[in-house]
Amino acid sequence: MKKMWLPLIVLGMTCGVAQANDNDAGKNLYAQKCASCHGANGEGMGTFPALAGKPAALIGTMFKAYDGNATVGPMSSMMWAVTREVTPMDVEKIGKYMESLKKK
């Protein structure tokens, strides 16, 4: 019985490390690709909306819209360029990072 728990504990620890690494990756990607317009902590700036606390799925949906050159707001053309610089995995990581932040 004891031997059965060890793999589950190790698996749980590994998943926690992977989530932490994804969050760090999301934070770094956000800093590189998003912070100059949306604020260092996702608080928004001027015409650029706040992203902190937004659901990851919403951020993913917005990126898909921008990738299709949809006009969502006054700065849509800037986002069209950004979507060409990130992969779907990048968007997922950014979204999860933003979701993890508290709304400002």
C-alpha positions as semicolon CSV with decimal commas, in nm:
position;residue;x (nm);y (nm);z (nm)
1;M;0,000;0,000;0,000
2;K;0,279;0,245;0,086
3;K;0,447;0,188;-0,251
4;M;0,135;0,306;-0,434
5;W;0,150;0,651;-0,273
6;L;0,505;0,734;-0,372
7;P;0,437;0,770;-0,748
8;L;0,132;0,983;-0,674
9;I;0,332;1,211;-0,445
10;V;0,611;1,245;-0,702
11;L;0,357;1,314;-0,977
12;G;0,194;1,583;-0,765
13;M;0,527;1,747;-0,695
14;T;0,620;1,738;-1,064
15;C;0,290;1,901;-1,165
16;G;0,348;2,177;-0,913
17;V;0,693;2,244;-1,057
18;A;0,555;2,251;-1,412
19;Q;0,286;2,500;-1,311
20;A;0,543;2,722;-1,142
21;N;0,764;2,710;-1,453
22;D;0,465;2,793;-1,678
23;N;0,376;3,086;-1,453
24;D;0,735;3,214;-1,468
25;A;0,732;3,173;-1,846
26;G;0,400;3,357;-1,867
27;K;0,536;3,638;-1,652
28;N;0,846;3,670;-1,871
29;L;0,645;3,662;-2,194
30;Y;0,405;3,920;-2,057
31;A;0,696;4,147;-1,960
32;Q;0,846;4,116;-2,309
33;K;0,533;4,139;-2,524
34;C;0,257;4,310;-2,324
35;A;0,374;4,520;-2,029
36;S;0,480;4,825;-2,229
37;C;0,115;4,889;-2,320
38;H;-0,091;4,704;-2,058
39;G;0,124;4,798;-1,756
40;A;0,387;4,610;-1,560
41;N;0,123;4,428;-1,353
42;G;-0,157;4,411;-1,608
43;E;-0,328;4,718;-1,459
44;G;-0,388;4,880;-1,799
45;M;-0,266;5,214;-1,926
46;G;-0,466;5,480;-2,112
47;T;-0,655;5,316;-2,397
48;F;-0,495;4,979;-2,323
49;P;-0,722;4,769;-2,101
50;A;-0,633;4,601;-1,774
51;L;-0,560;4,229;-1,810
52;A;-0,486;4,133;-1,449
53;G;-0,738;3,884;-1,319
54;K;-0,898;3,820;-1,658
55;P;-0,973;3,455;-1,735
56;A;-0,707;3,281;-1,944
57;A;-0,978;3,160;-2,184
58;L;-1,086;3,520;-2,250
59;I;-0,730;3,627;-2,326
60;G;-0,695;3,330;-2,562
61;T;-1,020;3,422;-2,738
62;M;-0,908;3,782;-2,778
63;F;-0,574;3,673;-2,927
64;K;-0,759;3,454;-3,179
65;A;-0,978;3,749;-3,276
66;Y;-0,678;3,977;-3,320
67;D;-0,496;3,706;-3,515
68;G;-0,784;3,720;-3,761
69;N;-0,747;4,100;-3,783
70;A;-1,069;4,163;-3,592
71;T;-1,125;4,517;-3,469
72;V;-1,195;4,489;-3,098
73;G;-1,087;4,832;-2,974
74;P;-0,908;5,147;-3,081
75;M;-0,564;4,985;-3,071
76;S;-0,652;4,665;-3,258
77;S;-0,395;4,719;-3,532
78;M;-0,117;4,711;-3,272
79;M;-0,247;4,377;-3,143
80;W;-0,257;4,235;-3,495
81;A;0,122;4,270;-3,503
82;V;0,167;4,123;-3,154
83;T;-0,029;3,808;-3,242
84;R;0,224;3,729;-3,512
85;E;0,507;3,737;-3,256
86;V;0,366;3,474;-3,017
87;T;0,270;3,109;-3,040
88;P;-0,055;2,958;-2,911
89;M;0,149;2,811;-2,622
90;D;0,282;3,159;-2,542
91;V;-0,074;3,294;-2,535
92;E;-0,180;3,015;-2,300
93;K;0,107;3,093;-2,062
94;I;0,038;3,468;-2,072
95;G;-0,330;3,402;-2,010
96;K;-0,266;3,179;-1,712
97;Y;-0,027;3,433;-1,567
98;M;-0,279;3,716;-1,607
99;E;-0,552;3,501;-1,453
100;S;-0,329;3,438;-1,152
101;L;-0,300;3,811;-1,079
102;K;-0,554;4,000;-0,872
103;K;-0,764;4,257;-1,050
104;K;-0,642;4,611;-0,992
